[in-house]
Amino acid sequence: MTYLIAQPCVDVKDRACVEECPVDCIYEGRRALYIHPDECVDCGACEPVCPVEAIFYEDDTPPEWAGYRAANAEFFDELGSPGGAGAQGLIDRDHPLVAGEPVRTA
């Protein structure tokens, strides 16, 4: 089990969670952030700092965002487990679920 980032993060990417993560497992895509399921240590430090309440423990994900369970894991299919988001920087793609979300403007 792990934490994941759901739809409220799309086009927001506040990054407070990135700063709080002790193991650097939150990666940045074009429109959203993603938690690496193999690198996350389930500490939960990211969840309370998310200003849009987009982070959930896998089993607690609201049903309307259930697809984000797979999206967070599948985002890393090509990337593998690089062992830290900081060295990766912006990954110039998103999972198709995220890419297909309507663009949110400020």
C-alpha positions in Angstrom: 0.0 0.0 0.0 1.1 3.6 -0.6 -0.2 7.1 -0.9 -1.3 8.6 -4.2 -2.2 11.9 -5.7 -5.6 12.4 -7.3 -7.5 14.8 -9.5 -7.4 17.9 -7.3 -3.7 18.2 -8.0 -4.1 18.5 -11.8 -3.0 21.9 -13.0 -2.3 23.0 -9.4 1.0 21.2 -8.4 1.5 23.2 -5.2 4.6 21.2 -4.3 4.2 21.5 -0.5 4.1 17.7 -0.5 7.4 17.6 -2.3 9.1 19.7 0.3 7.7 17.6 3.1 8.6 14.2 1.6 11.5 12.7 3.5 12.4 10.2 0.8 12.0 12.3 -2.4 9.4 10.1 -4.0 7.0 12.7 -5.4 7.7 13.3 -9.1 6.5 16.1 -11.3 4.7 15.5 -14.6 3.4 18.2 -16.9 0.1 18.8 -15.2 0.3 16.8 -11.9 2.5 15.3 -9.3 2.9 11.5 -8.8 4.0 9.4 -5.8 6.3 6.5 -6.7 4.7 3.4 -5.2 8.0 1.6 -4.7 9.8 4.6 -3.2 7.1 5.8 -0.9 7.6 4.7 2.7 4.0 5.4 3.8 5.0 8.0 6.3 2.0 10.2 5.5 3.9 13.5 5.8 2.7 14.7 2.4 -1.0 14.3 3.1 -1.7 17.0 5.7 0.3 19.7 3.8 -1.6 19.4 0.5 -3.7 22.6 0.2 -6.1 21.0 -2.3 -6.5 17.6 -0.4 -5.4 15.6 -3.4 -3.3 13.0 -1.4 -4.9 9.8 -0.2 -3.8 6.5 1.3 -4.5 4.1 -1.4 -7.4 2.3 0.3 -9.0 5.7 1.3 -9.2 7.1 -2.2 -12.7 8.5 -3.0 -14.5 6.3 -5.5 -14.7 9.1 -8.1 -10.9 9.2 -8.2 -10.2 5.4 -8.1 -8.5 5.6 -11.5 -5.7 7.6 -9.9 -4.5 4.5 -8.1 -3.4 2.9 -11.4 -2.4 6.3 -12.9 0.2 6.9 -10.1 1.7 3.5 -10.5 1.6 3.4 -14.4 3.2 6.8 -14.6 6.5 5.0 -13.6 6.2 2.1 -16.1 8.7 3.8 -18.5 10.7 5.6 -15.8 11.3 2.7 -13.5 12.6 3.5 -10.0 15.2 6.2 -10.3 15.6 6.6 -6.6 14.6 10.2 -6.1 12.6 12.8 -7.8 15.0 15.7 -7.2 17.5 14.5 -9.8 14.7 13.9 -12.4 13.2 17.4 -12.5 10.1 17.9 -14.6 9.1 14.8 -16.5 7.6 16.0 -19.8 4.5 13.8 -19.8 1.5 12.7 -17.8 -0.5 9.6 -17.4 -3.3 9.5 -20.0 -5.9 9.9 -17.2 -4.3 13.2 -16.2 -3.6 14.4 -19.7 -7.3 13.9 -20.5 -8.6 16.0 -17.7 -10.1 19.4 -18.7 -7.5 22.1 -18.3 -8.1 24.1 -15.1 -7.3 27.8 -15.2 -6.6 30.0 -12.2 
